[in-house]
Amino acid sequence: MLAPLSVEALALRWGLREARVVRTGGGPTRSQASALRLRGSPDSALAVAGVCGAVDPALEPGDVIVASELQGGKGTHKLTNPEALVDALRALGAAAQLGPIYSA
């Protein structure tokens, strides 16, 4: 698990005691550098988690949004099979749903 901010990394470590959590620092450059450093590690999956603001008034604090696509300054990037992650999170009891995520 990659987490940009200290508070996000702390929350992940508390909630996911079995997961490896790496604090990346803020911004896309730091996140990308961390992801590239971890490429080739024996871990089978990589996820970025963080706290964000919601535009959709239907969302509640604690809801988990799995990105169907990432939107930002460099365009839009569609993700492969995000539905599988939504299903796995729901099976664990998380209020997970699929939706686009914009990062600035």
DRENLO-162665 format. One record per residue (C-alpha): residue number from 1; residue in one letter; x, y, z. Coordinates in Angstrom, 3 decimals. Layout:
SITE  num  residuo         u         v         w
SITE  NUM        A         X         Y         Z
...
END
This chain:
SITE  num  residuo         u         v         w
SITE    1        M     0.000     0.000     0.000
SITE    2        L     1.288     3.429    -0.933
SITE    3        A     0.106     6.401     1.126
SITE    4        P     1.116     9.973     0.310
SITE    5        L     0.633    11.506     3.783
SITE    6        S     1.795    10.405     7.242
SITE    7        V    -1.742    10.334     8.643
SITE    8        E    -2.874     8.132     5.731
SITE    9        A     0.034     5.723     6.249
SITE   10        L    -0.709     5.565     9.979
SITE   11        A    -4.390     4.753     9.357
SITE   12        L    -3.476     2.040     6.870
SITE   13        R    -0.956     0.469     9.237
SITE   14        W    -3.551     0.465    11.998
SITE   15        G    -6.318    -1.001     9.825
SITE   16        L    -4.248    -3.353     7.659
SITE   17        R    -1.747    -4.848    10.044
SITE   18        E    -0.653    -7.528     7.556
SITE   19        A     0.000    -5.108     4.680
SITE   20        R     3.269    -3.426     3.795
SITE   21        V     2.625     0.340     3.892
SITE   22        V     5.027     2.816     2.274
SITE   23        R     4.637     6.579     2.817
SITE   24        T     5.445     8.208    -0.520
SITE   25        G     5.107    11.915     0.187
SITE   26        G     2.669    14.159    -1.641
SITE   27        G     2.396    14.647    -5.367
SITE   28        P     2.487    12.483    -8.464
SITE   29        T     6.288    12.595    -8.840
SITE   30        R     6.888    11.062    -5.399
SITE   31        S     4.120     8.491    -5.823
SITE   32        Q     5.457     7.423    -9.209
SITE   33        A     9.023     7.164    -7.868
SITE   34        S     7.828     4.956    -5.000
SITE   35        A     5.836     2.738    -7.347
SITE   36        L     8.849     2.344    -9.647
SITE   37        R    11.096     1.443    -6.684
SITE   38        L     8.630    -1.268    -5.660
SITE   39        R     8.184    -2.693    -9.165
SITE   40        G     9.726    -6.131    -9.090
SITE   41        S     9.218    -6.599    -5.344
SITE   42        P     7.738    -9.960    -4.357
SITE   43        D     4.437    -8.302    -3.404
SITE   44        S     1.645    -9.383    -5.725
SITE   45        A    -0.330    -6.123    -5.883
SITE   46        L     0.097    -2.402    -5.426
SITE   47        A    -2.539     0.080    -4.265
SITE   48        V    -2.490     3.779    -3.445
SITE   49        A    -4.754     4.871    -0.610
SITE   50        G    -5.489     8.270     0.800
SITE   51        V    -8.007    10.704     2.145
SITE   52        C    -9.771    12.959    -0.298
SITE   53        G   -12.642    15.344    -0.741
SITE   54        A   -15.779    14.185    -2.515
SITE   55        V   -17.761    16.026    -5.146
SITE   56        D   -20.679    13.579    -4.996
SITE   57        P   -23.021    14.533    -2.110
SITE   58        A   -24.137    10.888    -1.845
SITE   59        L   -20.727     9.903    -0.462
SITE   60        E   -20.296     9.581     3.299
SITE   61        P   -17.130     9.766     5.430
SITE   62        G   -15.538     6.331     5.408
SITE   63        D   -16.793     5.344     1.965
SITE   64        V   -14.149     3.686    -0.150
SITE   65        I   -13.925     4.669    -3.810
SITE   66        V   -12.047     2.362    -6.143
SITE   67        A   -10.930     4.239    -9.238
SITE   68        S   -12.527     3.206   -12.499
SITE   69        E   -10.210     5.780   -14.070
SITE   70        L    -7.684     8.360   -12.914
SITE   71        Q    -8.131    11.889   -14.233
SITE   72        G    -5.602    14.664   -13.926
SITE   73        G    -3.288    17.099   -15.651
SITE   74        K    -1.877    14.424   -17.955
SITE   75        G    -5.256    13.163   -19.159
SITE   76        T    -7.330    10.141   -18.234
SITE   77        H    -6.016     6.654   -17.490
SITE   78        K    -8.502     3.739   -17.470
SITE   79        L    -7.776     0.999   -14.944
SITE   80        T    -7.875    -2.721   -15.599
SITE   81        N   -10.541    -4.742   -13.763
SITE   82        P   -11.216    -2.440   -10.789
SITE   83        E   -14.451    -4.354   -10.197
SITE   84        A   -12.467    -7.236    -8.678
SITE   85        L   -11.096    -4.923    -5.974
SITE   86        V   -14.560    -3.504    -5.250
SITE   87        D   -15.913    -7.043    -4.825
SITE   88        A   -13.038    -8.027    -2.510
SITE   89        L   -13.473    -4.898    -0.357
SITE   90        R   -17.222    -5.429    -0.100
SITE   91        A   -16.612    -9.026     0.984
SITE   92        L   -14.540    -7.585     3.851
SITE   93        G   -17.424    -5.300     4.844
SITE   94        A   -16.148    -2.037     3.324
SITE   95        A   -18.603     0.422     1.765
SITE   96        A   -16.721     0.261    -1.534
SITE   97        Q   -17.926     1.583    -4.860
SITE   98        L   -16.497     2.246    -8.281
SITE   99        G   -15.995     5.743    -9.675
SITE  100        P   -13.601     8.119   -11.394
SITE  101        I   -10.941     9.838    -9.291
SITE  102        Y    -9.485    13.225   -10.153
SITE  103        S    -6.089    14.223    -8.791
SITE  104        A    -4.648    17.711    -8.884
END
